[in-house]
Amino acid sequence: MPQVSDADLSALRSELDGPLFERGDEGYQPEIDGFNSLSPMRPDYVVGATSEADVQAAVRFAGAHGLEVSVQATGHGSYRGVDHGVLIRTHRLDSVTVDPAGPTFTIGAGARWMGILPHLGEHGLAAVTGSSPSVGAVGLVLGGGIGPLSRTLGWAADRAVSFRVVIGDGSVVVASAESEPDLFWALKGGKVGLGVVTELTLQALELTEIYGGGLFFAQEDIATVHRAWLPWAKSLPESANTSMSIVRLPPVGVPEPLAGRTLAHLRFAYVEQGAETGALSSRGAELLAPMRAVAPVYIDGVDVMPFTDVGTIHAEPFGPLPIWERGEFLDDVDETYVERILEHAGGDVEAPFANVETRLLGGAIARDAALPNAIGGRGAQFSLLTIAAVIPGVNDQALPVAGPALYDSVADYSHDEINYNWAGHPSPEVFARLWPADIAARLAQVRATYDPAGVFAYGN
């Protein structure tokens, strides 16, 4: 580790409004804890930023002492772990300001969707969110950002208006279509090695209600429901969004009807801007009717809901949890794909996964944005995501075998690219697929321009 004197640390502390911790300090561990408790986070120093100036001071300090900078808001995307350098925590920068006339909204680096949605709802507005309301919005956008309504509304990054960014020398730039356009392009999907976003402005849209939620089916019906879901999903219009998941739920920490059960969970959302509640319900129910008839529905949680409840569709846990996660983007899939998923994770299989989800993509996800960006994986038709809460003595030994076996079985369906936010902890082979070659080369040029000394962590 580069030498840092007590005087250097005292000087940094005097510049900061937020806390500074060294490894071993009281308060260090709570400051580095994030959503994914499985990722080893042991930086030399952690700065709890309370202002943009704190971020600048931390970046300048790191650059002056040859230390690498990592950034964490919520920790949902923490798979690589950090064992050196400076970690900047941005969760305190959680401001939300809505401009109904835009309509746009401006958020701090640490704002989570659960804190943003109520502000939008007050004005009858919505946004492209992630599936979990506890996810940080900035991290979602930096990777592109797919959510429960994205077949209809597109990527979150497609609605970015501007970013305030602390770059490698500690200065602040504003990146937009008119200012620093190369950096603006890169921040919409380029994810890492570009700077620390302290503030983000996004377009909002007028939307107050959707028809959405989840259908749960019993363990004995998992195969039947999965086989019926695929052709049904392919028949849906762009206004409908869906995924199919096999969930293995813990005996505690979830509602009693779900506790300890293995179930099929069909997620569904129908979007029609400007529709009256009755028409929205009628048309959404008509689309969903074939799947409601496939097998007895154990729990039916699909109905008209306020947009602010969009995070309940996937019903993801809030954490912190020891999460193992892996994803893949897929081309068109068929009945053989379904059988391979059932073989490795079906209701009659002992599988170590908490969630195995196939999601329908396409629609607005596949269309090029009005302003170009660096999103990888735009052309995929489906995605596969597997998640497990790693429990020693329960599934920790099985996961290293079962995970690769499942993905090897469906490798024939892999898309050329995979989106960064879905890759989990990408291996070097997966990292090479995050962007097409031309986008990857342009991203490298942008990183070299705005961080020539390589202060910011980058790579698999």
Steps between C-alpha positions, in 0.01 A plus 500: 500500500633849422624687804245737653607698806290601797540858383358407159195344663453797732509731200235292325280496810518876519361523145212260556154565636431127516690228688832341409591155627815292482488123504463399864333821616182488701223576253694360203293182465154663506620751242615238250202266545274488194223287355723209399669380816678224306733748326819557699524876558830587671625829354787680667281806548131576468352847458134551586428784261239754606570745217650525156798674659561189712515290184745743343724494807501120509587472131782757527636321808496165322667641191773668703584176682466249218186344643216352297148638548191279522146629544200351676151635561289198604730208419255317274764485229791405726631166375870567446581598855752765604818428696698821452477867417224748584133408506264796461155432647235720340185381678465826695466695173135409463332826397201492263362804316213479251433752222143425386531742209780296340399256608836406648642405838846549644648260753812464708746216457352295783129536425309172489180438308308452824585859587444638150162351410292683764632835372408410143161369609409835655507644148342207314837408351694179449845385387681193372600330824674180596303202625615558860403829670810479719737524201689825450374690197838633386662157489203365306529775237879468467454137395204572272211412724228245428193481721153344519360738235795519260344317205258792493713789625856402403823535695546737792815642338304595189328766714816655646517879455825590678758380753719689746823302519821518699768388255851362556668828595231584758330769294127505422353493151141501380441241228203541270420496130641854475783483755766225511297290252751213487483458877120531487491221244730281710315547829185356344602135516879518544460447876858505635828692487346829392468703820273542799152618410378733774174610338281373216205655318254267326188544292177400672175402331133545579375170641306437820375139473599168351341157500757276658620266770573130531329164469634218717444137403559190712814290477326216316394741224839660436572297185150552355510873560851540360414312183191714446671828583748510212258496202265729689780748574605506136144594401484810722492855366767752594267645762536181707803395706558161658749261654472147635687394809548188709534618858614303803400704800647487851290384796527840669510860388225472237118505529360180652328370183840505324725384783706193422333437165627438149273679252470632149478878504367667187569875498281720279450869426274661242559867421260734322561869555182703531267200537210514745530256790222274373642476149851440635371215718290347225771497235769384739283218634415390146869462417571308821192273481671208318758465777241526775331199339809281459497367858342589834641834617635468853520878556367758255661837562437663163270802485501871427763663721643848540826535312671572831446131591692374195763349730248244630476323163822304549481514881877489541665495844649812653810339651772509604551144380794279396406502132638277225371622166557422136318613189495450127343673202339267250387489141166342420429198724278198443345202675840328528627797700203466736571129550863574585394756760259249651769231499732717711253700710149354465266419783611136524871588515720569802649832388705753700343807336254738664385638167538391137335756275447516124391847389349611171697788347460652153252779436631842602810335649614405150450840338787744464474807719438846356847592630766228461640336812734224613243242611600140436249224428228708339422234239434207736153345499502336844710502816582235757579595859587268787530612861586315817547602860817312591456303822799303632417133533182537295584607145851643503653177368230437239501845338846481337382184322132569437545856374741423215305184413180697449667765286695245297172327418356815339822638351367442147247778560749764619488841337828649376487758779391510862409816684730606783223520760408137432842341490554454874876474559611468138786269415752634245308310231169657599656843545606491136132464402368800692524729197547458125860553390440849361324619817768342722772680304323834524443450873873439544571833329252684722647344815849603391379856443321550830716277722844487336670388822259209549376614840161331470459125538426328172491143376352169596 
